[in-house]
């Protein structure tokens, strides 16, 4: 490049050590987000240092984006990952320096603006750009390619749940309540039966439910229902 400043920015942006430093900042900032919480005492030392680090990370990622925009120009926005980075930087700047302004302009409680911080945890997805994450990228691509097959499996499970929910309503509506067959989880209606069968699919307490639906000398249909 003829412009020495742009050439220097491009050399720094493409430097592997600079990329490793940004990855370190991403991991560090994600750890700080894990320590932050709305109920954290704002006067505590932890809250103070998290606030200072938040400002540092916002400035650091803004400098990175500015550096790359200077180096690559409008070509920076042609890359999907760069667009993603720019969006995260914009939301971070908005949350960090324009919270009071937004609270005065928009009819929203200030606490709702904290939702912008949720987007910052998505920075960790930038690790997928690293050559070391090739295996993870291949796994994600495999999962995406298998989505049509997963949809077919989900459709099959939905059909089976529909059939067994109808059968459950017809066969187990008047069964006496037990530890697992309760007023909240039962076969009284199709909707409740479908939710109960979804619980069974997850493997949660299916054996106890089976025992509650069995008829023996101690258990049977609810006498109050006249059956």
Secondary structure in CASP SS format (residue, H / E / C, confidence):
PFRMAT SS
TARGET T0000
AUTHOR 0000-0000-0000
METHOD secondary structure of the structure
MODEL  1
X C 1.00
X C 1.00
X C 1.00
X H 1.00
X H 1.00
X H 1.00
X H 1.00
X H 1.00
X H 1.00
X H 1.00
X H 1.00
X H 1.00
X H 1.00
X C 1.00
X C 1.00
X H 1.00
X H 1.00
X H 1.00
X H 1.00
X H 1.00
X H 1.00
X H 1.00
X H 1.00
X H 1.00
X H 1.00
X H 1.00
X H 1.00
X H 1.00
X H 1.00
X H 1.00
X H 1.00
X H 1.00
X H 1.00
X H 1.00
X H 1.00
X C 1.00
X C 1.00
X C 1.00
X C 1.00
X C 1.00
X C 1.00
X C 1.00
X C 1.00
X C 1.00
X H 1.00
X H 1.00
X H 1.00
X H 1.00
X H 1.00
X H 1.00
X H 1.00
X H 1.00
X H 1.00
X H 1.00
X H 1.00
X H 1.00
X H 1.00
X H 1.00
X H 1.00
X H 1.00
X H 1.00
X H 1.00
X H 1.00
X H 1.00
X H 1.00
X H 1.00
X H 1.00
X H 1.00
X H 1.00
X H 1.00
X H 1.00
X H 1.00
X H 1.00
X H 1.00
X H 1.00
X H 1.00
X H 1.00
X H 1.00
X C 1.00
X H 1.00
X H 1.00
X H 1.00
X H 1.00
X H 1.00
X H 1.00
X H 1.00
X H 1.00
X H 1.00
X H 1.00
X H 1.00
X H 1.00
X H 1.00
X H 1.00
X H 1.00
X H 1.00
X H 1.00
X H 1.00
X C 1.00
X H 1.00
X H 1.00
X H 1.00
X H 1.00
X H 1.00
X H 1.00
X H 1.00
X C 1.00
X C 1.00
X C 1.00
X C 1.00
X H 1.00
X H 1.00
X H 1.00
X H 1.00
X H 1.00
X H 1.00
X H 1.00
X H 1.00
X H 1.00
X H 1.00
X H 1.00
X H 1.00
X H 1.00
X H 1.00
X H 1.00
X H 1.00
X H 1.00
X H 1.00
X H 1.00
X H 1.00
X C 1.00
X H 1.00
X H 1.00
X H 1.00
X H 1.00
X H 1.00
X H 1.00
X H 1.00
X H 1.00
X H 1.00
X H 1.00
X H 1.00
X H 1.00
X H 1.00
X H 1.00
X H 1.00
X C 1.00
X H 1.00
X H 1.00
X H 1.00
X H 1.00
X H 1.00
X H 1.00
X H 1.00
X H 1.00
X H 1.00
X H 1.00
X H 1.00
X H 1.00
X H 1.00
X H 1.00
X H 1.00
X H 1.00
X H 1.00
X H 1.00
X H 1.00
X H 1.00
X H 1.00
X H 1.00
X H 1.00
X H 1.00
X H 1.00
X H 1.00
X C 1.00
X C 1.00
X E 1.00
X C 1.00
X C 1.00
X C 1.00
X C 1.00
X C 1.00
X C 1.00
X C 1.00
X C 1.00
X C 1.00
X C 1.00
X C 1.00
X C 1.00
X C 1.00
X C 1.00
X H 1.00
X H 1.00
X H 1.00
X H 1.00
X H 1.00
X H 1.00
X H 1.00
X H 1.00
X H 1.00
X H 1.00
X H 1.00
X H 1.00
X C 1.00
X C 1.00
X C 1.00
X C 1.00
X H 1.00
X H 1.00
X H 1.00
X H 1.00
X H 1.00
X H 1.00
X H 1.00
X C 1.00
X C 1.00
X C 1.00
X C 1.00
X C 1.00
X C 1.00
X C 1.00
X C 1.00
X E 1.00
X C 1.00
X H 1.00
X H 1.00
X H 1.00
X C 1.00
X C 1.00
END
